[in-house]
Amino acid sequence: MAKVVILGGGVSGHTAATFLKKWLGNGHEVVVVTPNSNWNWIPSNIWVSVGGMSKKSVVFELAPIYAKAGIDYRQAKCVSIHPEGGKSIETPFVTVEYTGQGRAGEQEDLPYDYLINATGPRLNFSATKGLGPDNGYTVSVCTADHAVHASKELDALIAEMKNGAHKKILVGTGHGTCTCQGAAFEYTFNVEHKLNEEGVRDKAEIIYISNEYELGDFGVGGLHLKLGGYITSGKVFAESLYTERGVKWIKRAHVTEVEKGRVHFELLDGSSHTQDFDFAMLIPPFSGVEMRAFDKVGNDITSTLFNASGFMYVDADYNKGTAPFEEWDADDWPSYCQNQKYKNIFAIGIAFAPPHQISKPMHSSNGTVITPAPPRTGMPSAMMGKAVAQSIRDMIKNGADTPTHSAKMSEMGAACIASAGKGMFNGSAVAMTMFPIIPDYKKYPDYGRDLNGTFGEIGLAGHWIKYLLHFAFLWKAKLKPLWRIIPE
């Protein structure tokens, strides 16, 4: 009997766990370790944050789903990995610390034959002084609880506006290395849409602040897409939308500090500026979840498994990280998400360490990094989860010596539906596809991507697609009938 331990129960971990258990059956163990008792469909947090959905519409309890599937669920966090075993345990194991199930604070060693790191990000609000809803002056949409808090704060702001007050609303990224510009993009236009519905749009100045070199970069080096029969750059597409909705923007910005009602930021030219606000939602930078690693005799080997940001090394070409941008290649990216030293360890979704950025790295004249980090969320995370599950299945059941299914982002396409306002008849969304995610200028010398698979539209139809996908992916995550036929 083989035992697979999966750290994390988000999109990538949940996908890997549910497919593995289905394929392996009762003859093998699948264990999920995650500190959260609820699963959250994060893309719909945007709607929660503007009062368009309730929290209960985007979360569900994991325990009954895993019990139904025969998956061993531990509400705990991993504190250390021991890939060579230890003095008292011959086999590899992880040490976990329980956060629930009546065992909070208790630690346990869990042996494994295969380990999947799907821990997702640590929301690094502390990277910018004053950032975040807990110890700062900004709201967030990164969790369901954050989204509920943001909605309440927005409602209070709107109430003041209905009494005649004029307000400044700031949305964007709260650090020069942030990823997830898409969430900030969506929130900007959902707020703008709600203000229109509430009849107070004329009393608001909305400002978007981003670490992108140009709007529409999204951390993927920008893109060109087919739109209305024409080839349009992401920059033109994004700027047109911001202009149409009356949203101002600040780009190439690194937020250095947030005070009550004011942000301080540095631009790529090295200059320092401030921007006042009455309400702000700024995405934090991501780092890896804090874990240590030890060899058989107890020596700390954390730097062998993880980079300085806490992301796990896999089968990527990390030597290219210090090479000039012009030498970067699509083949630098991992094929199988497998650790190079410990072949029974995999990392998927945000948990794996990218070899380098996708967008061209930029530094201010002061040396400050102002470039989006590579996005690894949503559809790519789920596809990685399934591919790694297929490889481990073949290793366990068919005796494969090496991974059998690729999860290479330079050979993977992605679809994104970005809401621009929720409403059955007046909502809209940007529907985009991109192939491949990592530009490959050898195969596609003009734009780095196949324009037959890279296109976009905006309108009510996009909103309906996003709304229907909300229910489809919750159905899939809850393992309801025919869940496996719903694509990742």
KENUVO-988506 format. One line per 8 residues: number of its first residue (from 1); for each residue z, y, x of C-alpha. Coordinates in pm, 1 decimal. Layout:
N
NUM	Z Y X ~ ...
END
This chain:
488
1	0.0 0.0 0.0 ~ -101.4 340.0 138.2 ~ 92.1 658.8 70.6 ~ -78.6 998.4 44.9 ~ 145.1 1305.8 47.3 ~ -6.5 1631.0 -76.8 ~ 167.5 1958.7 0.2 ~ 89.6 2203.0 -278.1
9	-5.5 2171.0 -642.5 ~ -247.8 2460.9 -682.2 ~ -620.7 2437.1 -741.0 ~ -702.9 2242.1 -423.1 ~ -391.7 2022.1 -412.6 ~ -398.4 1941.9 -783.4 ~ -767.0 1850.2 -762.2 ~ -709.2 1620.7 -465.0
17	-403.7 1455.4 -623.6 ~ -553.8 1385.9 -963.3 ~ -879.5 1242.0 -827.9 ~ -701.8 1035.1 -564.1 ~ -467.9 876.8 -814.3 ~ -757.1 800.9 -1048.5 ~ -952.2 633.5 -770.4 ~ -667.0 456.4 -590.0
25	-488.7 325.5 -898.2 ~ -138.6 182.2 -901.2 ~ -185.1 -8.5 -576.5 ~ -127.3 306.8 -371.2 ~ 109.1 604.6 -389.0 ~ 14.3 968.9 -436.9 ~ 299.1 1216.1 -391.4 ~ 271.4 1589.1 -467.2
33	525.1 1824.3 -309.6 ~ 521.1 2175.4 -452.6 ~ 802.1 2431.0 -498.8 ~ 667.3 2546.2 -834.3 ~ 740.4 2366.0 -1158.9 ~ 438.1 2524.5 -1329.8 ~ 65.0 2513.9 -1263.3 ~ -100.8 2853.8 -1294.3
41	-466.0 2920.0 -1369.8 ~ -468.3 3224.0 -1142.3 ~ -808.1 3374.5 -1241.1 ~ -670.3 3453.0 -1588.2 ~ -368.0 3637.6 -1448.2 ~ -597.1 3940.3 -1461.3 ~ -592.3 3926.8 -1841.0 ~ -216.4 3873.8 -1850.2
49	-173.4 4184.0 -1634.0 ~ -341.0 4407.2 -1894.3 ~ -182.7 4244.7 -2200.7 ~ -491.6 4043.8 -2293.3 ~ -315.8 3706.0 -2264.0 ~ 40.8 3578.8 -2258.6 ~ 198.0 3401.7 -1963.5 ~ 213.8 3076.0 -2158.4
57	-165.4 3088.0 -2189.8 ~ -213.0 3054.7 -1813.3 ~ 63.0 2812.8 -1706.1 ~ 183.8 2464.0 -1793.4 ~ 454.9 2231.3 -1663.1 ~ 344.9 1992.7 -1389.2 ~ 608.1 1721.1 -1437.2 ~ 471.4 1567.8 -1760.2
65	112.1 1580.1 -1633.3 ~ 201.3 1398.6 -1313.3 ~ 421.2 1149.3 -1497.5 ~ 127.6 1068.6 -1724.0 ~ -102.7 1021.9 -1424.0 ~ 143.1 810.1 -1226.3 ~ 175.5 1070.8 -950.8 ~ 512.5 1103.8 -775.3
73	606.4 1470.8 -819.2 ~ 864.4 1643.6 -602.0 ~ 958.9 2004.2 -681.1 ~ 1021.4 2095.6 -320.7 ~ 878.4 2281.5 -23.4 ~ 781.7 2127.7 307.4 ~ 986.0 2262.6 597.0 ~ 849.1 2047.6 880.9
81	577.6 1796.9 969.3 ~ 638.3 1504.6 1207.8 ~ 290.1 1358.8 1269.7 ~ 415.3 1107.9 1528.9 ~ 724.1 996.3 1340.2 ~ 1068.8 1045.5 1489.0 ~ 1356.2 873.2 1659.8 ~ 1468.7 700.7 1339.6
89	1135.5 683.7 1153.8 ~ 839.6 514.4 1321.1 ~ 576.0 639.0 1078.1 ~ 461.6 1000.5 1030.4 ~ 671.4 1195.0 781.4 ~ 738.6 1537.6 636.1 ~ 1078.7 1690.7 572.7 ~ 1099.1 1860.8 235.3
97	1364.6 2080.1 76.7 ~ 1404.5 2058.2 -298.7 ~ 1378.8 2373.3 -508.3 ~ 1431.7 2207.4 -847.6 ~ 1482.0 1877.1 -1029.8 ~ 1859.4 1923.9 -998.3 ~ 1841.4 1881.1 -621.4 ~ 1796.6 2240.4 -500.6
105	1874.4 2275.0 -130.6 ~ 1873.4 1900.2 -64.1 ~ 1642.5 1776.3 213.1 ~ 1452.3 1447.9 231.5 ~ 1211.6 1281.2 475.1 ~ 892.1 1152.4 310.8 ~ 679.6 907.5 516.2 ~ 303.5 922.3 472.7
113	-14.0 743.6 575.0 ~ -228.7 1045.5 493.0 ~ -120.8 1407.2 455.5 ~ -308.7 1686.9 278.9 ~ -192.1 2041.7 339.2 ~ -285.5 2240.1 26.6 ~ 2.5 2486.1 37.3 ~ -207.9 2792.2 -37.2
121	-101.0 3137.2 78.5 ~ 224.5 3310.6 143.7 ~ 197.4 3652.0 -21.1 ~ 276.3 3865.6 280.6 ~ 393.7 4184.6 108.5 ~ 618.0 4258.6 406.6 ~ 311.7 4327.4 623.9 ~ 300.2 4675.9 470.4
129	619.5 4872.5 420.6 ~ 681.1 4946.7 52.3 ~ 417.6 4702.4 -75.8 ~ 483.2 4475.6 -373.3 ~ 680.6 4455.0 -696.0 ~ 1004.6 4315.6 -553.3 ~ 1090.7 4548.0 -266.1 ~ 820.6 4808.7 -300.7
137	640.0 5049.6 -527.6 ~ 328.4 4858.3 -636.1 ~ 256.9 4590.2 -894.1 ~ 72.0 4263.5 -832.0 ~ -142.2 4010.4 -1019.0 ~ -96.9 3725.1 -770.1 ~ 139.5 3518.5 -987.3 ~ 188.3 3486.8 -1361.4
145	526.3 3660.9 -1341.3 ~ 374.7 3942.3 -1135.3 ~ 104.1 3980.6 -1400.5 ~ 361.5 4005.8 -1680.8 ~ 546.0 4276.0 -1486.5 ~ 219.0 4464.3 -1421.3 ~ 136.4 4458.5 -1792.2 ~ 472.5 4607.7 -1886.2
153	437.2 4882.9 -1626.2 ~ 84.6 4960.8 -1744.2 ~ 198.2 4980.9 -2105.9 ~ 468.9 5229.1 -2006.5 ~ 209.6 5438.2 -1823.6 ~ -22.4 5435.8 -2123.1 ~ 262.5 5547.3 -2349.4 ~ 309.4 5853.6 -2128.3
161	-63.0 5921.7 -2135.8 ~ -63.2 5909.4 -2514.7 ~ 195.5 6185.0 -2501.5 ~ -48.1 6397.7 -2303.6 ~ 32.2 6310.4 -1940.3 ~ -247.7 6276.6 -1685.6 ~ -210.0 5991.1 -1438.4 ~ -356.4 5866.1 -1111.4
169	-413.2 5490.9 -1090.0 ~ -471.7 5327.5 -751.4 ~ -605.6 4971.6 -721.3 ~ -721.6 4775.5 -419.7 ~ -602.9 4613.2 -97.8 ~ -267.7 4689.0 62.1 ~ -351.2 4604.1 422.4 ~ -647.2 4609.0 661.0
177	-673.4 4228.9 676.6 ~ -652.0 4148.0 305.3 ~ -875.0 3902.8 128.4 ~ -911.4 3862.7 -252.0 ~ -1100.6 4187.8 -307.1 ~ -1238.7 4014.3 -615.8 ~ -898.6 4025.3 -787.6 ~ -866.0 4396.9 -714.8
185	-1223.2 4449.0 -838.9 ~ -1142.7 4270.5 -1165.8 ~ -816.6 4454.5 -1217.1 ~ -982.8 4792.2 -1166.1 ~ -1228.8 4738.3 -1447.6 ~ -985.4 4563.4 -1680.9 ~ -752.8 4862.9 -1652.0 ~ -1044.2 5099.7 -1709.3
193	-1147.4 4894.6 -2013.6 ~ -794.5 4896.5 -2157.5 ~ -760.5 5271.8 -2113.1 ~ -1080.2 5314.7 -2312.4 ~ -946.9 5087.4 -2586.7 ~ -620.8 5285.3 -2596.5 ~ -808.1 5615.0 -2615.6 ~ -662.0 5759.9 -2295.2
201	-939.3 5705.1 -2040.6 ~ -991.1 6081.3 -2013.7 ~ -632.4 6120.9 -1895.6 ~ -666.8 5884.8 -1599.8 ~ -814.6 5918.7 -1254.7 ~ -885.0 5569.5 -1121.1 ~ -922.3 5524.3 -745.3 ~ -1018.4 5203.6 -565.9
209	-904.0 5159.8 -204.4 ~ -1039.8 4876.5 7.0 ~ -1059.2 4741.4 360.9 ~ -1425.2 4653.1 301.5 ~ -1679.0 4826.3 524.2 ~ -1893.0 4869.6 214.1 ~ -1811.9 4800.4 -149.4 ~ -1938.2 4456.1 -246.5
217	-1852.5 4297.2 89.8 ~ -1580.9 4074.8 -67.2 ~ -1501.6 3923.7 272.4 ~ -1827.8 3726.1 280.1 ~ -2025.5 3978.2 481.2 ~ -2174.3 4126.4 166.3 ~ -2468.5 3967.3 -5.7 ~ -2808.5 4028.1 -154.2
225	-2871.2 3886.4 -498.4 ~ -3144.4 3859.9 -752.2 ~ -3066.2 4102.4 -1031.6 ~ -3309.6 4182.4 -1311.7 ~ -3595.4 4041.3 -1109.4 ~ -3518.8 4255.2 -804.5 ~ -3334.3 4186.6 -479.6 ~ -3026.7 4409.3 -480.8
233	-2757.8 4449.3 -217.2 ~ -2395.3 4393.7 -314.8 ~ -2326.1 4747.9 -196.6 ~ -2572.2 4903.5 -441.0 ~ -2458.0 4675.2 -721.5 ~ -2088.0 4754.9 -669.7 ~ -2132.2 5126.8 -616.7 ~ -2345.4 5150.2 -930.2
241	-2075.1 4981.8 -1136.0 ~ -1796.6 5199.0 -995.6 ~ -2003.1 5512.5 -1057.7 ~ -2093.2 5404.7 -1411.5 ~ -1724.9 5347.6 -1496.5 ~ -1612.3 5672.5 -1334.3 ~ -1406.2 5504.4 -1061.5 ~ -1370.2 5680.0 -725.9
249	-1340.4 5478.3 -408.2 ~ -1196.7 5481.6 -57.9 ~ -1340.3 5220.0 177.8 ~ -1272.6 5106.7 536.9 ~ -901.3 5166.8 479.3 ~ -584.8 5005.8 613.9 ~ -276.3 5091.5 409.7 ~ 4.1 5154.7 658.7
257	291.3 5235.7 421.7 ~ 365.6 5277.9 53.9 ~ 619.8 5528.8 -70.9 ~ 708.4 5595.9 -430.4 ~ 399.7 5763.9 -566.1 ~ 210.4 5780.7 -237.4 ~ 22.0 5557.2 5.6 ~ -46.6 5631.3 370.1
265	-363.3 5483.7 515.9 ~ -577.6 5479.2 826.6 ~ -956.2 5484.2 817.3 ~ -1194.7 5311.2 1053.7 ~ -1253.3 5638.7 1237.7 ~ -882.5 5640.7 1327.7 ~ -787.7 5928.7 1099.7 ~ -472.5 5917.4 884.8
273	-459.0 6013.8 517.6 ~ -241.7 5995.7 205.8 ~ -318.8 5931.0 -158.3 ~ -82.7 6008.7 -444.9 ~ -54.2 5772.7 -741.3 ~ 143.9 5721.7 -1060.3 ~ 63.2 5350.0 -1084.7 ~ -69.2 5118.1 -813.3
281	-177.2 4755.1 -788.7 ~ -248.1 4657.3 -428.4 ~ -327.3 4302.3 -317.0 ~ -113.4 4182.7 -20.3 ~ -252.7 4007.1 286.5 ~ -218.4 3628.1 295.3 ~ -57.0 3417.7 563.5 ~ 14.0 3047.5 584.1
289	324.2 2896.2 429.5 ~ 594.8 2874.9 693.8 ~ 630.5 2519.6 828.1 ~ 724.0 2378.3 1167.6 ~ 586.4 2070.8 1342.3 ~ 759.8 1836.9 1588.2 ~ 652.2 1545.0 1804.8 ~ 824.7 1207.7 1822.1
297	1104.3 1324.0 2052.3 ~ 1162.8 1649.9 1868.6 ~ 959.1 1897.0 2074.1 ~ 818.3 2186.8 1873.0 ~ 440.3 2143.7 1841.9 ~ 386.8 2401.4 1565.7 ~ 124.1 2584.0 1771.1 ~ -70.5 2257.0 1801.7
305	-107.7 2224.9 1425.8 ~ -109.0 2588.8 1312.2 ~ -251.9 2920.0 1425.9 ~ -40.1 3233.2 1461.4 ~ -84.3 3317.5 1092.3 ~ 40.8 2975.8 980.7 ~ -294.2 2822.8 883.5 ~ -362.7 2463.6 989.4
313	-626.0 2375.3 1248.6 ~ -905.6 2148.1 1129.6 ~ -1246.3 2038.1 1264.8 ~ -1383.1 2388.6 1320.1 ~ -1508.4 2548.8 1641.5 ~ -1215.2 2775.1 1722.4 ~ -1365.3 2875.7 2055.8 ~ -1604.7 3096.2 1861.4
321	-1317.0 3310.5 1737.4 ~ -1319.7 3508.8 2061.2 ~ -1698.5 3516.6 2091.3 ~ -1905.3 3820.8 1990.5 ~ -2004.6 3841.8 1625.1 ~ -2369.3 3785.7 1719.3 ~ -2280.0 3439.5 1850.7 ~ -2108.0 3324.9 1533.7
329	-2281.8 3045.3 1351.5 ~ -2253.8 2866.3 1017.6 ~ -2185.8 2544.1 1210.0 ~ -1858.9 2690.2 1342.0 ~ -1697.4 2607.6 1006.9 ~ -1521.7 2273.7 942.4 ~ -1711.8 1983.0 793.5 ~ -1427.1 1759.7 675.8
337	-1108.0 1973.4 683.0 ~ -957.6 1711.1 915.5 ~ -713.3 1797.5 1194.0 ~ -872.7 1730.2 1531.8 ~ -567.7 1565.2 1691.6 ~ -404.3 1387.8 1397.3 ~ -687.2 1226.1 1204.5 ~ -472.0 1137.8 902.9
345	-394.8 1505.7 834.8 ~ -621.8 1733.5 633.0 ~ -595.7 2097.2 522.5 ~ -784.0 2243.3 227.6 ~ -825.2 2571.5 43.0 ~ -639.9 2867.5 187.7 ~ -425.1 2634.8 402.3 ~ -693.2 2562.7 664.0
353	-749.0 2797.9 956.3 ~ -1095.2 2953.5 953.2 ~ -1268.7 2971.5 1292.6 ~ -1326.4 3345.1 1246.3 ~ -1400.6 3601.6 980.8 ~ -1721.1 3599.7 778.9 ~ -1760.4 3976.4 764.3 ~ -1830.3 4150.3 1093.5
361	-1494.1 4234.8 1257.6 ~ -1412.4 4603.5 1264.6 ~ -1138.0 4789.6 1451.6 ~ -1040.9 5150.8 1413.4 ~ -1044.5 5379.8 1714.9 ~ -670.7 5303.5 1731.5 ~ -737.9 4930.1 1759.0 ~ -632.6 4850.1 1400.7
369	-815.6 4557.1 1238.7 ~ -982.0 4676.6 917.8 ~ -1187.7 4380.3 801.5 ~ -1147.6 4142.0 503.8 ~ -1020.1 3794.3 582.8 ~ -1241.4 3504.2 468.0 ~ -1188.4 3406.5 101.6 ~ -1117.1 3035.0 43.6
377	-998.7 3034.7 -317.6 ~ -1124.3 2910.0 -652.4 ~ -1431.9 2690.8 -661.7 ~ -1449.5 2624.3 -283.8 ~ -1082.1 2516.7 -283.6 ~ -1142.1 2267.6 -562.8 ~ -1457.0 2131.3 -398.8 ~ -1267.2 2083.0 -72.1
385	-989.8 1905.3 -261.6 ~ -1232.6 1661.0 -418.3 ~ -1428.5 1598.4 -96.7 ~ -1113.7 1524.3 105.1 ~ -987.6 1297.4 -174.5 ~ -1316.4 1106.0 -160.9 ~ -1288.1 1064.8 216.1 ~ -927.7 939.9 200.0
393	-1019.7 703.4 -84.1 ~ -1295.5 553.8 132.9 ~ -1060.5 527.6 430.2 ~ -798.8 343.7 224.3 ~ -1017.4 125.7 1.8 ~ -1330.4 76.1 209.3 ~ -1194.9 89.0 563.0 ~ -1391.8 396.0 668.0
401	-1296.7 515.1 1017.2 ~ -1411.3 873.6 966.9 ~ -1434.6 1109.1 669.2 ~ -1722.7 1028.6 438.7 ~ -1762.3 1349.1 235.9 ~ -1831.2 1696.6 366.8 ~ -1645.7 2006.6 254.9 ~ -1840.9 2254.0 467.6
409	-1846.9 2606.0 325.6 ~ -2175.1 2674.8 505.8 ~ -2335.8 2399.1 297.9 ~ -2149.2 2479.4 -23.0 ~ -2238.4 2719.3 -301.0 ~ -1997.7 2899.3 -529.1 ~ -2004.9 3062.9 -868.1 ~ -1780.7 3354.7 -959.0
417	-1719.8 3518.0 -1295.6 ~ -1542.0 3849.6 -1238.8 ~ -1407.5 4008.6 -1555.8 ~ -1490.7 4374.1 -1611.1 ~ -1292.2 4400.4 -1934.5 ~ -1167.4 4151.9 -2194.7 ~ -1298.8 4166.8 -2549.8 ~ -1476.2 3929.8 -2784.3
425	-1748.8 4182.0 -2863.6 ~ -1704.1 4460.9 -2610.5 ~ -1593.7 4268.4 -2303.3 ~ -1805.3 4220.7 -1994.4 ~ -1805.5 4024.2 -1671.2 ~ -2006.7 3998.5 -1354.3 ~ -2149.2 3647.3 -1320.5 ~ -2259.3 3567.7 -965.0
433	-2364.6 3261.0 -773.1 ~ -2391.4 3241.0 -397.2 ~ -2546.6 2976.9 -173.0 ~ -2423.0 2910.6 83.9 ~ -2082.3 3076.6 102.0 ~ -2106.0 3118.2 480.6 ~ -2432.7 3297.7 564.6 ~ -2673.8 3080.7 761.3
441	-2933.1 3298.6 930.9 ~ -3103.5 2998.2 1092.1 ~ -3200.2 2855.9 754.5 ~ -3229.2 3188.6 570.6 ~ -3325.0 3449.8 832.6 ~ -3382.3 3738.3 591.0 ~ -3049.9 3751.8 405.5 ~ -2845.9 3455.2 531.8
449	-2851.7 3295.5 188.6 ~ -3097.1 3124.6 -44.6 ~ -3193.8 3387.3 -302.6 ~ -3290.2 3110.6 -544.5 ~ -2921.2 3023.3 -553.6 ~ -2780.0 3374.4 -512.9 ~ -2807.3 3593.4 -819.6 ~ -2596.1 3796.4 -1059.9
457	-2579.9 3963.8 -1399.5 ~ -2323.5 4172.8 -1585.9 ~ -2262.1 4180.8 -1959.0 ~ -2089.8 4032.6 -2261.4 ~ -2235.9 3686.8 -2195.2 ~ -2048.2 3679.2 -1864.1 ~ -1722.9 3753.7 -2044.6 ~ -1779.5 3467.1 -2286.7
465	-1851.3 3231.2 -1997.1 ~ -1529.3 3333.1 -1820.2 ~ -1333.8 3297.4 -2143.4 ~ -1472.3 2948.8 -2209.9 ~ -1409.7 2846.0 -1848.4 ~ -1044.9 2948.0 -1891.3 ~ -1003.1 2673.9 -2153.7 ~ -1228.0 2424.8 -1973.5
473	-1033.8 2439.7 -1647.6 ~ -696.0 2421.9 -1820.9 ~ -826.6 2115.9 -2007.8 ~ -933.3 1962.8 -1675.9 ~ -604.8 2045.2 -1502.8 ~ -406.7 1888.6 -1787.6 ~ -608.8 1564.9 -1744.9 ~ -724.7 1562.7 -2103.8
481	-1006.6 1330.3 -2216.4 ~ -1323.7 1352.4 -2003.2 ~ -1150.7 1587.1 -1757.6 ~ -1345.7 1438.4 -1467.2 ~ -1685.7 1550.0 -1598.4 ~ -1589.8 1918.8 -1586.4 ~ -1725.1 2040.4 -1252.1 ~ -1508.1 2198.0 -986.6
END
